[in-house]
Amino acid sequence: MENIKNYSNENNITGLNNYTKKLREREGILTLFLNPHTKQWDTYFGCFFPTSDKNRVLINKQFALREQVATGAKTLIYNEKIGNTWVSLRTSLSTISAYKREIMFFNTIVSFFLVFILSIIGLFISKYFSKDIKAINSAAKSISNLDFIDNINIKRDDEIGDLAKSVEKMSKELKDSITNIESFVSNASHELKTPVAIIMSNTSHLLENNIPNDEVKRIAKIILNETNEMKELISNLLVLSKTNSLHFKLNRKNFILNELIESSLEKYDFLEFSKDLNIENFLNKNIEISGDKNLFGIAIDNIILNAFKYSKEDSDIIISFEENTLHIKNIVTNPNINISHLWDPFVRGKNSSNIEGTGLGMSIIKNILELHSLKYGVLLEKNIFNFWIKF
């Protein structure tokens, strides 16, 4: 009706007739105009519009529903007055009534068909997903029995695929962890077995009769040295175990870095004097860092001790702090060091056979620095070993 108003206001008779024709052909809507002269409804607008007779109101309702007595057919009618002429829009409802049963039947068939198709699709999807979930479940059971897997063979780009990748990663990491634990226990047992055997052997020798006092002192010195070695090993194992614990929390406080380093230098000054080492400390006296002071002190002790033990005699050890990075440099006797394995427990360099140690120092340093979320590393340029920590 709004479109008809626009055409009539523009006096576009041709456009209006074409529009009403399309309405009838495409939408089944019949447009009628009341002829003021003949008082009959016409299907075209014609040229009688407008008229000055305002009293010829034949219809006083906009909407009406008319039912034919003979056929029962229903027609929906909408009437509105445009200017002085009534326009009536009509559409038959008989078609909908006639096909109401067929439409219900069609809807029932379509609904049944859709339910059937959706059930088949749902069953297929269920089997597709459940197969992969069963595979993940089976893999998890195998891992719980320490039967580790490398590949679940699930290649998907959804959440189940991500879960499969996570289980594979977990399996690999658990396998590596257990392998490392077994290797660690084996190495620790081996390291403890040697001093225990030496102590037992020398203790048995002490129990023999007629041993000279000089020999007793020599044996007692050996037992004391081996006992100290065992003490150091057990102490390092305890630190390593504590720093590997999932529940370990740092006791963070602010402290002065150079105080820890100076304390470590004093602690091992006997090595400094025995090897005639020259310490060049370029640290500022007010370098403040945040961390667990006791734990960080253990890391610094191990770094300084390694620098002293593995330095060439009558050489320099340089300690500096540049661009928020601590550098501890020393000249080593053996430049052919395999840096990639330095962080593994019980691993020692080729030149360490005549140097006391347990091979746990670098592992302890690594754990402590990672607990503090610090970047660290070693550089070996010619025969200069550079240990660095970035704060």
C-alpha positions in Angstrom: 0.0 0.0 0.0 2.9 2.3 0.7 4.4 1.6 -2.7 0.9 2.3 -4.3 0.8 5.6 -2.4 4.2 6.6 -3.8 3.2 5.8 -7.4 -0.1 7.7 -7.1 1.5 10.7 -5.5 3.9 10.8 -8.4 1.0 10.3 -10.8 2.9 7.5 -12.3 0.0 5.5 -13.8 2.2 3.2 -16.0 4.5 2.3 -13.0 1.5 1.7 -10.8 -0.3 -0.6 -13.3 3.0 -2.6 -13.8 3.5 -2.8 -10.1 0.0 -4.1 -9.4 0.3 -6.6 -12.2 3.5 -8.0 -10.7 1.8 -8.2 -7.3 -0.9 -10.4 -8.7 1.5 -12.6 -10.8 4.2 -13.1 -8.2 2.5 -12.7 -4.8 -1.1 -13.6 -5.6 -2.3 -10.2 -4.3 -5.1 -8.5 -6.2 -5.2 -4.7 -6.2 -8.7 -3.0 -6.8 -9.5 0.6 -7.1 -13.0 2.0 -6.5 -14.3 3.9 -9.5 -16.1 7.0 -8.2 -18.3 7.2 -11.3 -19.5 3.6 -11.6 -19.0 2.7 -7.9 -17.3 -0.5 -9.2 -14.0 -1.9 -8.3 -11.5 -1.8 -11.2 -8.2 -3.7 -11.6 -6.4 -0.7 -13.1 -6.1 2.8 -11.8 -7.1 4.7 -15.0 -7.3 8.4 -15.2 -10.3 9.1 -12.9 -8.2 10.0 -9.9 -8.8 12.3 -8.1 -12.4 13.0 -7.3 -13.9 15.7 -5.1 -16.6 13.4 -3.7 -15.5 12.8 -0.1 -18.7 11.2 1.2 -18.6 8.0 -0.8 -17.1 5.8 1.9 -18.2 2.4 1.1 -15.9 0.5 3.5 -15.3 1.6 7.0 -12.7 -1.1 8.1 -9.2 -1.6 6.8 -9.0 -5.3 7.4 -11.7 -7.9 6.7 -12.0 -11.6 6.2 -14.6 -12.8 3.7 -15.8 -16.4 3.4 -17.9 -17.6 0.5 -20.9 -19.6 1.5 -20.8 -22.0 -1.4 -17.2 -23.0 -1.4 -16.0 -21.9 2.0 -13.1 -20.1 0.4 -11.6 -17.3 2.5 -10.2 -14.0 1.3 -8.1 -11.6 3.3 -8.9 -8.0 2.5 -7.1 -4.8 3.4 -8.7 -1.4 2.5 -7.2 2.0 2.7 -8.2 5.4 1.3 -5.6 7.3 -0.8 -6.8 10.8 -1.3 -10.5 10.5 -2.2 -10.3 7.0 -3.7 -10.4 3.6 -1.9 -7.8 1.0 -2.7 -8.4 -2.7 -1.8 -5.7 -5.4 -1.5 -7.0 -9.0 -1.6 -5.4 -12.4 -1.4 -7.0 -15.8 -1.2 -6.5 -18.1 1.8 -8.2 -21.1 0.2 -4.9 -22.5 -1.2 -3.4 -22.7 2.3 -6.5 -24.3 3.7 -6.6 -26.8 0.8 -3.0 -27.9 1.2 -2.9 -27.7 5.0 -3.0 -31.5 5.4 -0.4 -32.0 2.6 1.9 -29.5 4.3 1.6 -31.3 7.6 2.3 -34.6 6.0 5.3 -33.1 4.1 6.7 -31.6 7.4 6.3 -34.9 9.1 8.2 -36.8 6.4 10.9 -34.1 6.3 11.3 -34.2 10.1 11.6 -38.0 10.1 14.1 -37.9 7.3 16.2 -35.2 9.1 16.1 -37.1 12.4 17.3 -40.2 10.5 20.1 -38.4 8.7 21.2 -36.6 11.9 21.2 -39.9 13.8 23.5 -41.4 11.1 25.8 -38.4 11.2 25.8 -38.3 15.0 26.7 -42.0 15.1 29.5 -41.5 12.6 30.8 -38.5 14.5 30.5 -40.3 17.8 32.5 -43.2 16.5 35.0 -40.9 14.9 35.6 -39.0 18.2 35.3 -42.0 20.5 37.9 -43.9 18.5 40.5 -41.2 19.1 39.4 -40.7 22.7 39.8 -44.5 23.3 43.3 -44.3 21.7 44.3 -41.4 24.1 42.8 -43.3 27.0 44.8 -46.4 26.1 47.9 -44.3 25.8 47.3 -42.8 29.2 46.9 -46.3 30.8 50.1 -47.4 29.2 52.0 -44.4 30.6 50.5 -45.1 34.1 52.2 -48.5 33.8 55.5 -46.8 32.8 55.1 -48.2 29.3 55.9 -44.9 27.5 54.7 -44.2 23.9 56.3 -42.0 21.2 53.3 -41.5 18.9 49.5 -42.0 19.3 48.9 -41.6 15.6 46.2 -39.0 15.9 46.5 -36.2 13.3 43.8 -33.6 13.9 43.7 -29.9 14.2 41.2 -29.7 17.0 41.1 -30.0 20.8 41.4 -33.8 20.6 44.5 -33.4 18.4 46.0 -31.0 20.9 45.2 -33.4 23.7 47.0 -36.2 21.9 50.1 -34.0 21.3 50.1 -33.1 25.0 49.9 -36.8 26.0 52.8 -37.6 23.6 54.8 -34.7 25.1 54.0 -35.8 28.6 55.1 -39.4 27.8 58.4 -38.2 26.3 59.1 -35.9 29.3 58.2 -38.6 31.8 60.4 -41.1 30.0 63.3 -38.6 30.0 62.8 -37.7 33.6 62.7 -41.4 34.8 65.8 -42.1 32.6 67.6 -39.2 34.2 66.5 -40.3 37.7 67.8 -43.8 37.1 71.0 -42.5 35.7 71.3 -40.0 38.6 70.7 -42.7 41.3 73.2 -45.0 39.5 75.8 -42.3 39.4 75.2 -41.2 43.0 75.5 -44.9 44.1 78.7 -45.3 42.2 80.2 -42.0 43.6 79.2 -43.1 47.2 80.4 -46.6 46.7 84.0 -45.6 46.0 84.7 -43.6 49.2 82.8 -46.2 51.3 85.0 -49.0 49.9 88.2 -47.0 50.6 87.0 -46.3 54.2 86.1 -49.9 54.8 89.5 -51.1 53.4 91.5 -48.7 55.5 89.4 -49.3 58.6 90.1 -53.1 58.3 93.8 -52.3 57.9 93.6 -50.3 61.2 92.2 -53.3 63.0 95.4 -55.3 62.2 98.0 -55.6 65.0 101.4 -54.0 65.1 100.7 -51.0 62.8 103.2 -48.2 63.2 101.9 -44.8 64.3 103.0 -43.1 61.1 100.9 -45.7 59.1 97.9 -45.1 61.5 98.1 -41.4 60.8 98.3 -41.9 57.1 95.2 -44.2 57.1 93.3 -41.8 59.4 94.0 -39.0 56.9 92.7 -41.1 54.0 89.6 -41.9 56.0 89.1 -38.2 56.8 89.5 -37.1 53.2 87.0 -39.8 52.0 84.6 -38.8 54.7 84.8 -35.2 53.7 84.2 -36.2 50.1 81.1 -38.1 51.1 79.9 -35.2 53.1 80.3 -32.9 50.1 78.6 -35.3 47.8 75.6 -35.8 50.2 75.3 -32.0 50.7 75.3 -31.4 47.0 72.7 -34.2 46.5 70.4 -32.6 49.1 70.7 -29.2 47.4 70.1 -30.7 44.0 67.1 -32.6 45.3 65.7 -29.5 47.0 66.0 -27.3 43.9 64.3 -30.1 41.8 61.3 -30.2 44.0 58.0 -29.0 42.5 57.0 -27.5 45.9 60.1 -25.6 46.5 59.6 -21.8 46.8 62.2 -19.1 46.8 62.6 -16.8 49.8 63.1 -13.7 47.8 64.8 -10.6 49.3 67.0 -7.8 48.1 70.7 -8.2 48.7 74.1 -6.9 47.4 75.7 -9.1 44.8 79.3 -8.2 45.4 79.0 -9.2 49.1 78.2 -12.8 48.1 81.1 -12.8 45.6 83.5 -11.4 48.1 82.4 -13.9 50.7 83.0 -16.8 48.2 86.4 -15.4 47.3 87.4 -15.4 51.0 86.0 -18.9 51.5 88.3 -20.4 48.8 91.3 -18.1 49.2 93.5 -21.2 50.0 93.1 -22.3 46.4 93.9 -18.7 45.2 97.2 -18.7 47.1 98.1 -22.3 46.3 97.7 -21.7 42.6 99.1 -18.2 42.7 95.9 -16.8 41.1 95.3 -13.1 40.5 91.7 -11.9 41.2 90.6 -8.8 39.3 87.2 -7.7 40.8 85.6 -4.9 38.9 82.2 -5.1 40.6 80.4 -2.0 41.8 79.8 -2.1 45.6 76.1 -1.3 45.3 74.7 -3.9 42.8 71.4 -4.9 44.3 69.5 -7.9 43.1 66.4 -9.8 44.3 66.4 -13.5 45.0 67.0 -16.2 47.6 70.2 -15.1 49.2 71.2 -18.4 50.7 70.4 -20.4 47.5 72.1 -17.8 45.2 75.1 -17.9 47.5 75.4 -21.7 46.8 75.4 -21.0 43.1 78.1 -18.2 43.4 80.2 -20.5 45.6 80.1 -23.2 42.9 81.0 -20.8 40.2 83.9 -19.3 42.1 85.1 -22.7 43.2 85.1 -24.1 39.6 86.9 -21.0 38.4 89.6 -21.6 41.1 89.9 -25.3 40.6 90.1 -25.4 36.8 92.2 -22.2 36.3 95.7 -22.4 35.1 98.3 -21.7 37.7 99.6 -18.1 37.9 96.7 -16.8 35.8 94.0 -14.2 36.1 90.3 -14.5 37.2 88.3 -11.5 36.0 84.9 -10.6 37.6 82.9 -7.8 36.0 79.4 -6.5 35.6 78.4 -5.0 32.2 74.9 -4.3 30.8 73.2 -6.0 33.8 75.3 -9.1 33.1 77.8 -10.7 35.6 80.9 -12.2 33.9 83.4 -14.5 35.7 86.3 -15.3 33.4 89.2 -17.6 34.0 92.0 -19.3 31.9 91.5 -23.1 31.7 94.2 -25.7 31.3 92.2 -27.7 28.8 90.4 -25.6 26.1 88.8 -28.7 24.5 85.8 -28.7 26.9 82.5 -30.1 25.7 80.2 -27.3 26.8 77.0 -29.1 25.8 77.3 -31.7 28.6 78.6 -29.3 31.3 75.2 -29.0 32.9 74.6 -32.8 33.3 75.1 -34.2 36.8 78.3 -36.2 37.5 79.9 -35.0 34.3 83.4 -33.7 34.6 86.0 -32.5 32.1 88.9 -34.5 30.9 91.4 -32.4 32.9 89.5 -33.0 36.2 90.9 -36.5 37.0 93.4 -35.0 39.5 91.0 -32.4 40.8 88.6 -33.1 43.7 84.9 -32.7 42.9 81.6 -34.6 42.5 80.5 -33.3 39.1 77.3 -31.8 40.6 78.3 -28.2 40.7 77.1 -27.1 37.3 73.8 -29.0 37.7 73.2 -27.1 41.0 74.1 -23.8 39.4 71.7 -24.5 36.6 68.8 -25.4 38.9 69.3 -22.4 41.1 69.5 -19.9 38.2 66.4 -21.3 36.5 64.5 -21.1 39.8 65.4 -17.4 39.7 64.2 -17.2 36.0 67.7 -15.8 35.0 69.4 -16.3 31.7 72.8 -17.8 31.9 75.5 -19.6 29.9 79.1 -20.2 29.2 81.4 -19.1 26.4 84.8 -20.6 25.6 87.0 -18.5 23.5 90.4 -20.1 22.9 91.4 -21.0 26.5 89.2 -18.3 28.3 86.2 -19.7 30.1 83.5 -17.1 30.5 80.5 -17.8 32.8 77.7 -15.2 32.5 74.4 -14.4 34.3 72.0 -11.8 33.0 69.8 -10.0 35.6 
